Amino acid sequence: MGPGYVYVRFRCGRCRRVGEHLVPQTEWDPSVLEPAAAKCERVDEERFAEMGDISPEEVIEFHYALERLTADPEEET
């Protein structure tokens, strides 16, 4: 019969342009049509629940920590 292809037509979520592409059937993965599942395990969920909500003070502290961040880890104080 010859090689099979999957015709994919898509729209960019940012610029709304429409595109189309032929993908060889051997390279096609149908899971790309399913939404990505969150991979959070029960242990993580329990740990996050114990931490509670992020306070405004924590957000401010994180902001200032980002300002102090450098590209060279040896320069950090």
For each residue, the residues with C-beta under 8 A, 3 or more apart:
1: 4
2:
3: 24 25 26
4: 1 24 25
5: 22 23 24 25
6: 22 23 24 25 28
7: 20 21 22
8: 20 21 22 23
9: 18 19 20
10: 18 19 20 21
11: 16 17 18 19
12: 15 16 17 18 19
13: 16
14:
15: 12
16: 11 12 13
17: 11 12
18: 9 10 11 12
19: 9 10 11 12
20: 7 8 9 10
21: 7 8 10
22: 5 6 7 8
23: 5 6 8 27 28
24: 3 4 5 6 27 28
25: 3 4 5 6 28
26: 3
27: 23 24
28: 6 23 24 25
29: 32
30: 33 34
31: 34
32: 29
33: 30
34: 30 31
35:
36:
37:
38:
39:
40: 44 45
41: 44 45
42: 45 46
43: 46 47
44: 40 41 47 48
45: 40 41 42 48 49
46: 42 43 49 50
47: 43 44 50 51
48: 44 45 51
49: 45 46 52
50: 46 47
51: 47 48
52: 49
53:
54: 58 59
55: 58 59
56: 59 60
57: 60 61
58: 54 55 61 62
59: 54 55 56 62 63
60: 56 57 63 64
61: 57 58 64 65
62: 58 59 65 66
63: 59 60 66 67
64: 60 61 67 68
65: 61 62 68 69
66: 62 63 69
67: 63 64
68: 64 65 76 77
69: 65 66 76
70: 73 75 76
71:
72: 75 76
73: 70 76
74:
75: 70 72
76: 68 69 70 72 73
77: 68
